[in-house]
Amino acid sequence: MDWLFLAVMAAFVAAAVVIRRKARNPEDPFGRWFQNRVKPRLPGLATAFSLATLLIWAAVYVTASEEDRGNLTKTFKGWFKSVDEGGQNDGPK
C-alpha cells in the first residue's frame, strides 16, 4: 500500500475521534450546537442518504446496457486479483 494513503487514513481517523469527543461534550460550544441542531436530524438524514444512494444505483442499473449489468462480477474479480498481486490495476478494461 502507498504510505501517503495510510497517512491520510490515519489523519481521518484522528480527526474523527477529536470531532466525536467534541460533539459528545455538552460543555463544549460545538457539542451544544451538535446536540441542539444536528442530533435531532440524524435519523432523517440517514434515511435520506440511504434512499438517495438506492435511487442513484437503481438509475445506474436501469440505464446500463444488458452486457454491462453482468460485468460487475468480472470487474470485482479483476480488482481483487490485482490487489492480491499488489498491482495498481483497477480491473479489466
The first five atom37 places (N, CA, C, CB, O) and aatype in JSON, in Angstrom:
{
  "aatype": [12, 3, 17, 10, 13, 10, 0, 19, 12, 0, 0, 13, 19, 0, 0, 0, 19, 19, 9, 1, 1, 11, 0, 1, 2, 14, 6, 3, 14, 13, 7, 1, 17, 13, 5, 2, 1, 19, 11, 14, 1, 10, 14, 7, 10, 0, 16, 0, 13, 15, 10, 0, 16, 10, 10, 9, 17, 0, 0, 19, 18, 19, 16, 0, 15, 6, 6, 3, 1, 7, 2, 10, 16, 11, 16, 13, 11, 7, 17, 13, 11, 15, 19, 3, 6, 7, 7, 5, 2, 3, 7, 14, 11],
  "atom_mask": [
    [1, 1, 1, 1, 1],
    [1, 1, 1, 1, 1],
    [1, 1, 1, 1, 1],
    [1, 1, 1, 1, 1],
    [1, 1, 1, 1, 1],
    [1, 1, 1, 1, 1],
    [1, 1, 1, 1, 1],
    [1, 1, 1, 1, 1],
    [1, 1, 1, 1, 1],
    [1, 1, 1, 1, 1],
    [1, 1, 1, 1, 1],
    [1, 1, 1, 1, 1],
    [1, 1, 1, 1, 1],
    [1, 1, 1, 1, 1],
    [1, 1, 1, 1, 1],
    [1, 1, 1, 1, 1],
    [1, 1, 1, 1, 1],
    [1, 1, 1, 1, 1],
    [1, 1, 1, 1, 1],
    [1, 1, 1, 1, 1],
    [1, 1, 1, 1, 1],
    [1, 1, 1, 1, 1],
    [1, 1, 1, 1, 1],
    [1, 1, 1, 1, 1],
    [1, 1, 1, 1, 1],
    [1, 1, 1, 1, 1],
    [1, 1, 1, 1, 1],
    [1, 1, 1, 1, 1],
    [1, 1, 1, 1, 1],
    [1, 1, 1, 1, 1],
    [1, 1, 1, 0, 1],
    [1, 1, 1, 1, 1],
    [1, 1, 1, 1, 1],
    [1, 1, 1, 1, 1],
    [1, 1, 1, 1, 1],
    [1, 1, 1, 1, 1],
    [1, 1, 1, 1, 1],
    [1, 1, 1, 1, 1],
    [1, 1, 1, 1, 1],
    [1, 1, 1, 1, 1],
    [1, 1, 1, 1, 1],
    [1, 1, 1, 1, 1],
    [1, 1, 1, 1, 1],
    [1, 1, 1, 0, 1],
    [1, 1, 1, 1, 1],
    [1, 1, 1, 1, 1],
    [1, 1, 1, 1, 1],
    [1, 1, 1, 1, 1],
    [1, 1, 1, 1, 1],
    [1, 1, 1, 1, 1],
    [1, 1, 1, 1, 1],
    [1, 1, 1, 1, 1],
    [1, 1, 1, 1, 1],
    [1, 1, 1, 1, 1],
    [1, 1, 1, 1, 1],
    [1, 1, 1, 1, 1],
    [1, 1, 1, 1, 1],
    [1, 1, 1, 1, 1],
    [1, 1, 1, 1, 1],
    [1, 1, 1, 1, 1],
    [1, 1, 1, 1, 1],
    [1, 1, 1, 1, 1],
    [1, 1, 1, 1, 1],
    [1, 1, 1, 1, 1],
    [1, 1, 1, 1, 1],
    [1, 1, 1, 1, 1],
    [1, 1, 1, 1, 1],
    [1, 1, 1, 1, 1],
    [1, 1, 1, 1, 1],
    [1, 1, 1, 0, 1],
    [1, 1, 1, 1, 1],
    [1, 1, 1, 1, 1],
    [1, 1, 1, 1, 1],
    [1, 1, 1, 1, 1],
    [1, 1, 1, 1, 1],
    [1, 1, 1, 1, 1],
    [1, 1, 1, 1, 1],
    [1, 1, 1, 0, 1],
    [1, 1, 1, 1, 1],
    [1, 1, 1, 1, 1],
    [1, 1, 1, 1, 1],
    [1, 1, 1, 1, 1],
    [1, 1, 1, 1, 1],
    [1, 1, 1, 1, 1],
    [1, 1, 1, 1, 1],
    [1, 1, 1, 0, 1],
    [1, 1, 1, 0, 1],
    [1, 1, 1, 1, 1],
    [1, 1, 1, 1, 1],
    [1, 1, 1, 1, 1],
    [1, 1, 1, 0, 1],
    [1, 1, 1, 1, 1],
    [1, 1, 1, 1, 1]
  ],
  "atom_positions": [
    [[0.84, -1.18, 0.0], [0.0, 0.0, 0.0], [0.88, 1.24, 0.0], [-0.95, 0.0, 1.21], [2.02, 1.22, 0.46]],
    [[0.33, 2.27, -0.51], [1.03, 3.54, -0.57], [1.04, 4.2, 0.82], [0.37, 4.47, -1.6], [0.01, 4.24, 1.49]],
    [[2.18, 4.7, 1.25], [2.31, 5.28, 2.58], [1.48, 6.55, 2.71], [3.78, 5.59, 2.89], [0.98, 6.84, 3.79]],
    [[1.31, 7.31, 1.63], [0.51, 8.53, 1.69], [-0.95, 8.21, 1.98], [0.63, 9.32, 0.37], [-1.61, 8.9, 2.76]],
    [[-1.45, 7.16, 1.35], [-2.82, 6.73, 1.6], [-3.01, 6.36, 3.07], [-3.19, 5.53, 0.69], [-3.99, 6.75, 3.69]],
    [[-2.06, 5.61, 3.62], [-2.16, 5.22, 5.03], [-2.08, 6.44, 5.94], [-1.05, 4.24, 5.39], [-2.79, 6.5, 6.95]],
    [[-1.23, 7.4, 5.62], [-1.12, 8.62, 6.42], [-2.42, 9.42, 6.38], [0.04, 9.48, 5.93], [-2.85, 9.95, 7.41]],
    [[-3.03, 9.52, 5.21], [-4.29, 10.25, 5.09], [-5.4, 9.54, 5.87], [-4.7, 10.4, 3.6], [-6.2, 10.19, 6.55]],
    [[-5.46, 8.22, 5.78], [-6.46, 7.47, 6.54], [-6.26, 7.63, 8.04], [-6.41, 5.99, 6.16], [-7.23, 7.76, 8.78]],
    [[-5.01, 7.62, 8.5], [-4.72, 7.82, 9.92], [-5.14, 9.22, 10.36], [-3.22, 7.6, 10.21], [-5.67, 9.4, 11.46]],
    [[-4.92, 10.21, 9.52], [-5.35, 11.58, 9.83], [-6.86, 11.67, 9.91], [-4.81, 12.57, 8.78], [-7.39, 12.35, 10.79]],
    [[-7.58, 10.99, 9.01], [-9.04, 10.99, 9.05], [-9.55, 10.33, 10.34], [-9.6, 10.25, 7.84], [-10.5, 10.83, 10.95]],
    [[-8.94, 9.24, 10.75], [-9.34, 8.57, 11.98], [-9.1, 9.48, 13.18], [-8.57, 7.25, 12.16], [-9.97, 9.6, 14.05]],
    [[-7.94, 10.13, 13.23], [-7.65, 11.04, 14.34], [-8.63, 12.21, 14.36], [-6.21, 11.56, 14.23], [-9.1, 12.59, 15.43]],
    [[-8.94, 12.77, 13.21], [-9.9, 13.87, 13.15], [-11.29, 13.41, 13.59], [-9.96, 14.45, 11.72], [-12.0, 14.15, 14.28]],
    [[-11.68, 12.21, 13.19], [-12.99, 11.7, 13.59], [-13.08, 11.52, 15.1], [-13.28, 10.37, 12.89], [-14.12, 11.81, 15.69]],
    [[-12.01, 11.05, 15.72], [-12.0, 10.88, 17.18], [-12.14, 12.23, 17.87], [-10.71, 10.17, 17.64], [-12.91, 12.36, 18.82]],
    [[-11.4, 13.23, 17.41], [-11.47, 14.56, 18.02], [-12.86, 15.16, 17.85], [-10.41, 15.49, 17.4], [-13.42, 15.7, 18.8]],
    [[-13.42, 15.08, 16.65], [-14.76, 15.63, 16.4], [-15.8, 14.91, 17.23], [-15.11, 15.54, 14.91], [-16.71, 15.54, 17.77]],
    [[-15.68, 13.6, 17.33], [-16.65, 12.83, 18.12], [-16.6, 13.24, 19.59], [-16.38, 11.32, 17.98], [-17.64, 13.39, 20.22]],
    [[-15.4, 13.42, 20.13], [-15.27, 13.83, 21.53], [-15.88, 15.21, 21.75], [-13.81, 13.83, 21.96], [-16.57, 15.43, 22.75]],
    [[-15.63, 16.13, 20.84], [-16.18, 17.48, 20.98], [-17.7, 17.46, 20.83], [-15.55, 18.42, 19.94], [-18.4, 18.19, 21.54]],
    [[-18.21, 16.65, 19.92], [-19.66, 16.6, 19.69], [-20.4, 16.0, 20.88], [-19.97, 15.8, 18.44], [-21.55, 16.34, 21.12]],
    [[-19.76, 15.12, 21.62], [-20.41, 14.48, 22.76], [-20.21, 15.22, 24.07], [-19.9, 13.07, 22.92], [-20.76, 14.83, 25.1]],
    [[-19.43, 16.29, 24.06], [-19.18, 17.06, 25.27], [-20.2, 18.2, 25.36], [-17.72, 17.62, 25.27], [-20.12, 19.15, 24.57]],
    [[-21.15, 18.13, 26.3], [-22.18, 19.18, 26.38], [-21.63, 20.52, 26.88], [-23.3, 18.73, 27.28], [-22.31, 21.54, 26.75]],
    [[-20.42, 20.54, 27.43], [-19.84, 21.79, 27.91], [-19.11, 22.54, 26.79], [-18.87, 21.52, 29.05], [-18.86, 23.74, 26.93]],
    [[-18.78, 21.87, 25.72], [-18.11, 22.48, 24.58], [-19.15, 23.19, 23.7], [-17.32, 21.41, 23.76], [-20.23, 22.65, 23.5]],
    [[-18.85, 24.39, 23.18], [-19.83, 25.07, 22.3], [-20.2, 24.24, 21.07], [-19.27, 26.42, 21.84], [-21.36, 24.23, 20.66]],
    [[-19.23, 23.54, 20.49], [-19.54, 22.67, 19.35], [-20.45, 21.53, 19.78], [-18.24, 22.11, 18.72], [-21.35, 21.14, 19.05]],
    [[-20.21, 20.99, 20.97], [-21.05, 19.92, 21.49], [-22.48, 20.36, 21.7], [0.0, 0.0, 0.0], [-23.42, 19.63, 21.37]],
    [[-22.66, 21.56, 22.26], [-24.02, 22.09, 22.45], [-24.7, 22.3, 21.11], [-23.99, 23.41, 23.24], [-25.87, 21.95, 20.93]],
    [[-23.96, 22.88, 20.14], [-24.53, 23.1, 18.82], [-24.92, 21.77, 18.17], [-23.53, 23.86, 17.92], [-26.0, 21.64, 17.6]],
    [[-24.04, 20.78, 18.27], [-24.31, 19.46, 17.68], [-25.55, 18.83, 18.31], [-23.09, 18.53, 17.85], [-26.42, 18.32, 17.61]],
    [[-25.63, 18.87, 19.65], [-26.76, 18.27, 20.34], [-28.08, 18.96, 20.0], [-26.54, 18.3, 21.85], [-29.12, 18.31, 19.9]],
    [[-28.05, 20.28, 19.82], [-29.28, 21.04, 19.55], [-29.67, 21.03, 18.08], [-29.1, 22.47, 20.01], [-30.86, 21.0, 17.77]],
    [[-28.72, 21.05, 17.18], [-29.03, 21.22, 15.77], [-28.95, 19.94, 14.94], [-28.12, 22.22, 15.18], [-29.83, 19.66, 14.13]],
    [[-27.91, 19.17, 15.15], [-27.64, 18.03, 14.26], [-28.28, 16.74, 14.77], [-26.14, 17.82, 14.1], [-28.92, 16.02, 14.0]],
    [[-28.12, 16.45, 16.04], [-28.58, 15.17, 16.58], [-30.07, 14.89, 16.33], [-28.31, 15.12, 18.06], [-30.41, 13.77, 15.97]],
    [[-30.96, 15.88, 16.5], [-32.37, 15.58, 16.21], [-32.64, 15.25, 14.74], [-33.23, 16.75, 16.62], [-33.63, 14.59, 14.42]],
    [[-31.78, 15.71, 13.85], [-32.0, 15.49, 12.41], [-31.29, 14.25, 11.87], [-31.53, 16.69, 11.64], [-31.5, 13.89, 10.71]],
    [[-30.47, 13.59, 12.67], [-29.68, 12.45, 12.16], [-30.53, 11.31, 11.6], [-28.82, 11.92, 13.27], [-30.19, 10.79, 10.54]],
    [[-31.61, 10.89, 12.25], [-32.39, 9.79, 11.65], [-32.94, 10.13, 10.27], [-33.54, 9.41, 12.56], [-32.92, 9.3, 9.37]],
    [[-33.41, 11.35, 10.11], [-33.93, 11.76, 8.8], [-32.83, 11.87, 7.76], [0.0, 0.0, 0.0], [-33.02, 11.5, 6.6]],
    [[-31.66, 12.38, 8.17], [-30.54, 12.48, 7.25], [-30.04, 11.1, 6.82], [-29.4, 13.27, 7.89], [-29.7, 10.9, 5.66]],
    [[-30.0, 10.17, 7.75], [-29.56, 8.81, 7.41], [-30.54, 8.15, 6.44], [-29.43, 7.95, 8.69], [-30.13, 7.48, 5.49]],
    [[-31.82, 8.34, 6.66], [-32.83, 7.79, 5.76], [-32.73, 8.42, 4.37], [-34.23, 8.01, 6.33], [-32.78, 7.72, 3.36]],
    [[-32.58, 9.74, 4.32], [-32.47, 10.43, 3.04], [-31.23, 9.99, 2.29], [-32.44, 11.95, 3.24], [-31.28, 9.79, 1.07]],
    [[-30.11, 9.83, 2.99], [-28.87, 9.38, 2.35], [-29.04, 7.97, 1.79], [-27.7, 9.41, 3.36], [-28.61, 7.69, 0.68]],
    [[-29.67, 7.09, 2.56], [-29.88, 5.71, 2.1], [-30.78, 5.66, 0.87], [-30.49, 4.86, 3.22], [-30.49, 4.95, -0.09]],
    [[-31.86, 6.42, 0.89], [-32.77, 6.44, -0.25], [-32.12, 7.05, -1.49], [-34.04, 7.21, 0.1], [-32.31, 6.56, -2.6]],
    [[-31.35, 8.11, -1.3], [-30.66, 8.73, -2.43], [-29.66, 7.76, -3.05], [-29.95, 10.02, -1.99], [-29.56, 7.66, -4.28]],
    [[-28.93, 7.03, -2.21], [-27.98, 6.04, -2.71], [-28.7, 4.95, -3.49], [-27.18, 5.43, -1.56], [-28.26, 4.55, -4.56]],
    [[-29.81, 4.46, -2.94], [-30.59, 3.43, -3.62], [-31.1, 3.92, -4.96], [-31.76, 2.99, -2.74], [-31.03, 3.19, -5.95]],
    [[-31.61, 5.14, -5.02], [-32.14, 5.68, -6.27], [-31.03, 5.88, -7.31], [-32.85, 7.0, -6.01], [-31.24, 5.63, -8.5]],
    [[-29.87, 6.33, -6.87], [-28.76, 6.51, -7.81], [-28.33, 5.17, -8.4], [-27.56, 7.18, -7.11], [-28.14, 5.06, -9.61]],
    [[-28.18, 4.14, -7.54], [-27.79, 2.83, -8.05], [-28.86, 2.22, -8.94], [-27.49, 1.89, -6.89], [-28.54, 1.54, -9.91]],
    [[-30.13, 2.46, -8.62], [-31.21, 1.97, -9.48], [-31.15, 2.65, -10.84], [-32.59, 2.22, -8.82], [-31.35, 2.0, -11.87]],
    [[-30.87, 3.95, -10.87], [-30.77, 4.66, -12.14], [-29.57, 4.16, -12.94], [-30.64, 6.18, -11.9], [-29.66, 4.01, -14.16]],
    [[-28.47, 3.9, -12.28], [-27.29, 3.36, -12.98], [-27.62, 1.99, -13.57], [-26.08, 3.26, -12.03], [-27.25, 1.71, -14.7]],
    [[-28.29, 1.16, -12.81], [-28.63, -0.19, -13.28], [-29.59, -0.13, -14.47], [-29.25, -1.02, -12.14], [-29.42, -0.84, -15.46]],
    [[-30.6, 0.72, -14.37], [-31.61, 0.8, -15.43], [-31.01, 1.36, -16.71], [-32.8, 1.67, -14.98], [-31.36, 0.91, -17.8]],
    [[-30.11, 2.33, -16.59], [-29.54, 2.94, -17.79], [-28.37, 2.15, -18.38], [-29.09, 4.34, -17.48], [-27.93, 2.45, -19.49]],
    [[-27.86, 1.14, -17.66], [-26.75, 0.34, -18.18], [-27.26, -0.64, -19.22], [-26.04, -0.42, -17.03], [-28.41, -1.08, -19.18]],
    [[-26.39, -0.97, -20.16], [-26.77, -1.96, -21.16], [-26.8, -3.35, -20.52], [-25.8, -1.93, -22.37], [-26.27, -3.55, -19.42]],
    [[-27.4, -4.29, -21.21], [-27.53, -5.65, -20.67], [-26.17, -6.29, -20.39], [-28.31, -6.52, -21.65], [-26.01, -6.96, -19.37]],
    [[-25.21, -6.08, -21.27], [-23.9, -6.7, -21.05], [-23.15, -6.04, -19.9], [-23.05, -6.61, -22.33], [-22.36, -6.7, -19.22]],
    [[-23.38, -4.75, -19.66], [-22.71, -4.08, -18.54], [-23.32, -4.45, -17.19], [-22.77, -2.58, -18.73], [-22.64, -4.36, -16.17]],
    [[-24.57, -4.84, -17.17], [-25.21, -5.22, -15.91], [-24.55, -6.44, -15.28], [-26.69, -5.49, -16.13], [-24.45, -6.53, -14.06]],
    [[-24.11, -7.37, -16.08], [-23.47, -8.58, -15.56], [-21.95, -8.46, -15.46], [0.0, 0.0, 0.0], [-21.29, -9.42, -15.08]],
    [[-21.4, -7.32, -15.8], [-19.95, -7.13, -15.83], [-19.38, -6.82, -14.45], [-19.6, -6.03, -16.79], [-18.16, -6.87, -14.28]],
    [[-20.2, -6.52, -13.49], [-19.7, -6.11, -12.18], [-18.91, -7.22, -11.5], [-20.85, -5.68, -11.29], [-17.88, -6.96, -10.87]],
    [[-19.36, -8.46, -11.61], [-18.66, -9.58, -11.0], [-17.26, -9.72, -11.58], [-19.45, -10.89, -11.2], [-16.3, -9.93, -10.83]],
    [[-17.12, -9.61, -12.9], [-15.8, -9.7, -13.54], [-14.9, -8.55, -13.09], [-15.95, -9.69, -15.06], [-13.71, -8.73, -12.87]],
    [[-15.48, -7.38, -12.96], [-14.69, -6.21, -12.54], [-14.16, -6.41, -11.13], [-15.53, -4.93, -12.62], [-12.98, -6.15, -10.87]],
    [[-15.03, -6.86, -10.22], [-14.58, -7.08, -8.84], [-13.53, -8.18, -8.76], [-15.77, -7.43, -7.95], [-12.56, -8.05, -8.01]],
    [[-13.71, -9.26, -9.52], [-12.71, -10.33, -9.51], [-11.37, -9.81, -10.0], [-13.16, -11.49, -10.38], [-10.33, -10.14, -9.42]],
    [[-11.38, -9.01, -11.06], [-10.13, -8.44, -11.57], [-9.5, -7.49, -10.57], [0.0, 0.0, 0.0], [-8.28, -7.48, -10.42]],
    [[-10.31, -6.71, -9.9], [-9.78, -5.76, -8.91], [-9.18, -6.49, -7.72], [-10.88, -4.8, -8.43], [-8.08, -6.16, -7.27]],
    [[-9.89, -7.5, -7.2], [-9.38, -8.26, -6.06], [-8.09, -9.0, -6.44], [-10.43, -9.26, -5.56], [-7.17, -9.09, -5.63]],
    [[-8.03, -9.51, -7.66], [-6.81, -10.19, -8.11], [-5.64, -9.22, -8.15], [-7.03, -10.83, -9.49], [-4.53, -9.56, -7.75]],
    [[-5.89, -8.0, -8.65], [-4.81, -7.02, -8.72], [-4.38, -6.57, -7.33], [-5.24, -5.81, -9.55], [-3.2, -6.29, -7.12]],
    [[-5.3, -6.5, -6.39], [-4.94, -6.12, -5.02], [-4.12, -7.23, -4.38], [-6.21, -5.82, -4.18], [-3.14, -6.95, -3.69]],
    [[-4.51, -8.48, -4.6], [-3.76, -9.61, -4.05], [-2.34, -9.66, -4.6], [-4.48, -10.92, -4.34], [-1.4, -10.04, -3.89]],
    [[-2.19, -9.28, -5.88], [-0.87, -9.3, -6.5], [-0.07, -8.04, -6.19], [-1.01, -9.46, -8.0], [1.12, -7.98, -6.48]],
    [[-0.72, -7.05, -5.59], [-0.04, -5.81, -5.25], [0.09, -4.85, -6.41], [0.0, 0.0, 0.0], [0.89, -3.91, -6.35]],
    [[-0.68, -5.07, -7.46], [-0.62, -4.19, -8.63], [-1.49, -2.96, -8.47], [0.0, 0.0, 0.0], [-2.26, -2.85, -7.51]],
    [[-1.36, -2.05, -9.4], [-2.14, -0.83, -9.38], [-3.29, -0.89, -10.39], [-1.24, 0.36, -9.68], [-3.86, 0.14, -10.73]],
    [[-3.63, -2.06, -10.86], [-4.67, -2.23, -11.85], [-6.04, -2.02, -11.22], [-4.57, -3.6, -12.5], [-6.3, -2.5, -10.12]],
    [[-6.92, -1.3, -11.93], [-8.27, -1.06, -11.43], [-9.26, -2.11, -11.89], [-8.75, 0.28, -11.87], [-10.45, -1.98, -11.61]],
    [[-8.83, -3.12, -12.55], [-9.72, -4.16, -13.03], [-9.59, -4.33, -14.53], [0.0, 0.0, 0.0], [-8.79, -3.64, -15.17]],
    [[-10.36, -5.23, -15.09], [-10.28, -5.46, -16.54], [-10.82, -4.27, -17.3], [-11.06, -6.73, -16.93], [-11.77, -3.62, -16.87]],
    [[-10.19, -3.99, -18.41], [-10.62, -2.85, -19.25], [-11.27, -3.37, -20.5], [-9.43, -1.94, -19.61], [-11.7, -2.58, -21.35]]
  ]
}
